[in-house]
Amino acid sequence: MNSNKNFLYNRLKTRKNRDIFFIILAFLILAIFYLAPNPENLTHEGQVMIGILIMAAILWITEPIPLAVTGLLIMIMQPILHVLTPSQVFSSFGNQAVFFLIGAFIIAAAIEKHGLHRRIALRFLSQFDENPRMFILGIMVSCAFLSFVMPEHGVAALFLPIVVSILIAMKVVPKQSNFGKISMLAVAYGCSIGSLGTLIGGARNPLTVGILSEELGITVTFIDWMIYSMPIVMISLPLVWIVLQFSFPIELKDITRAKIEIKNQVIKAGKISGKEMLVLSILALTVFMWVFFSHSVYFGLAVIAIFGAFLLFLTGCINWKDVENRVPWGIILLYGGAITLGIGIQQTGAGEWIANQLFQSAGINIYIVIIAMIVLTVLLTNIMSNIGAVALLLPIGIAVAPELNVSPLFISMLIALSGGLAFMLVISTPGNAITYSSGYFSTRDLFKAGVLANIICIVIVFTVAVVYWIGVLGLHNI
Amino acid sequence: MFNKVLIPISSEYYGKHVLKRGEFLANQFNSKIDLLYIIEEKTLNQTDKISDIYRTPLEKEETKKEIIRKQKLAADNIVFNDAEFIFKHIPFEKKIVEGEFTRVVKSELKKKTYDLIMMGFEKECLLNYRLLDDIDIPVWIVAKSERQSILAVCSNLAPNKKVPEISLKLSEALGWKLHMIYVVDTEDSVHVDENGIRSDKKPENVLLYFGQEFTYEMKKKKINVDVIKGSLEKETLKAAEKIKPKLVILGREQKKKGPLGIPIKNLKKKLAEKCEYSILFVN
């Protein structure tokens, strides 16, 4: 008994006091919501779901336990507290967006394993080596393009050594050169902006598609997503590029050394191998099928992704060991928690109640709500994991949509795309942390450029939503 | 005076001016220099933690190795390259170590004897500069100022033995003009004796008397001292702004306590953050 006590004491001692505080706080709030009498128009189950939402928010923001474990906790708390049955909770895990994610991760693993992403990156960069400004644009465009076909964090990790090698070859001193700062920031921002473009770039994109299909039966295909998101990507890239140059005027004029370094790296990479060619072909085929067949009832996003993954196994481009090594299973669990959270909020009427309370106090003006949604998402995504931010706000956004007389798809796209705009802090997204580790920019530099880039992107998302989504596509009525 | 100087450079911050000042000092005192490039473990851990759910252990490990490889490359090609050029005629050794800045420096101090640590300071980074409070040898924080003078700060909160001694020696050796102030800290009204022990609270006139006594002692050594009343850090910064010295020398004032008797943390770090001039902490 005594040794058990000691064991428990030692385990608790290894946890930071801060972590223990936030775990207790999260459960305390949930307990209050469980025990307190429920207000009019809100069921007891709905009230408990709001408690679970707040618990998830605390745990996802402060991270005293891994994000994926919070995802699992959300799933088990619903049956334990009698909100939904276990079969209701776990059935949403069979959503095709989960299998789309798995397939997409396997394809990305094959790309990484064979270094195809590096070859594509270098090929792109070598087209932009005329002057320092074009070089920065080249970094952003290359990062964005690669983030269309693989997760953004992998792209940031790929570009870190490539760009640092170039900067070192140019004798650019960390933190003192604006060119050094802007080069690394271009990697971070290029990846973030590119991740908005397709369903593959960030896990929050398939999460949004999954919640829309599971809760409301709305199908968003691969090409649909691109139609909604690409204008934002295409406008944001050049404008953020200008913002970066405005924030840190480039002091260099000559980039001959960069040219030589890129050339050296291209030579070092050698000729494209047979396996790389195969991976490239399978990737091209998969993307082709996503674009042209993902709307088909018998194909869908997940079938095509898994088919692509299957072809990679069949051709020996990848094996199970690679999948074990390169597929982040934790994100699938986080996804599970997020989607059940959304469903629970909707089914118990908690979302509708939150929406009513918000509009009672703030009134309804569609433009104010749009801008408020974008700003809130951007702020939240900067201080916590972006998939967590989207998971917390989507159920509320979907509930708000009918009050505004707009489609839930419209609000969901707003939240999903704003959720990728994590520009300000090192902790905002792994891409920022990875590029910060190069030592080329300070936290202040990131904040300075990030605030401006975020303001510009908020304006872009708002304008595209109002002019293009509502005006041209009529997305608000779908 | 400074036979052996350690210059630790973190991957979080590198300033060429630190090497230049090191060279200047080494020439004056025939010092030997050890250059230590520290790949900051906090940065690596932070990247790892933030990537936790998004990337697999293998991918995180690959990225970590890549970061370390590039940091080493940056140390070799930029920092050490500059050092080879600046320390052309000065004996120096260089080394790359991974770890937490303060911990690495402290472990180096255990291995070898140094007379001085000379380093840069960057506010906007992950370093907490614990070493300013944790070590017993002088720490010189190098800024980019150009004037040729020294501001020595003594106070009721320090033993005031090493500061006058070192500032006088430096002033003579370097030919820099010496300004000395004695701050009677009205926020923490105790008197620290020669052994660094704090007295009970004293009335202001008693503290001023100690100040006058100190002034008299210094006059014997031909040093003029201005006695100032107020908060130690504020008066130090004010005097620095007025004199614009090349170097501010401070003693063991880290013992300062707040109104509730709770020690004020990171006083030295805060001073280094706010002061635009080089600071030598005589620990």
Interface residues (C-beta under 8 A of the other chain):
Chain A: P66 L67 A68 E112 P151 H153 G154 A157 L160 P161 V164 S165 I168 K171 V173 P174 K175 Q176 A203 N325 R326 V327 P328 G330 I331 L334 S385 V426 I427 T429 P430 N432 A433 I434 Y436 S437 S438 G439 S442 T443 R444 D445
Chain B: S11 E12 Y13 Y14 G15 K16 T43 L44 Q46 T47 I50 S51 D52 I53 Y54 R55 T56 L58 E59 E62 T63 E66 I67 R69 K70 Q71 L73 A74 N77 I78 N81 E122 K123 E124 C125 L126
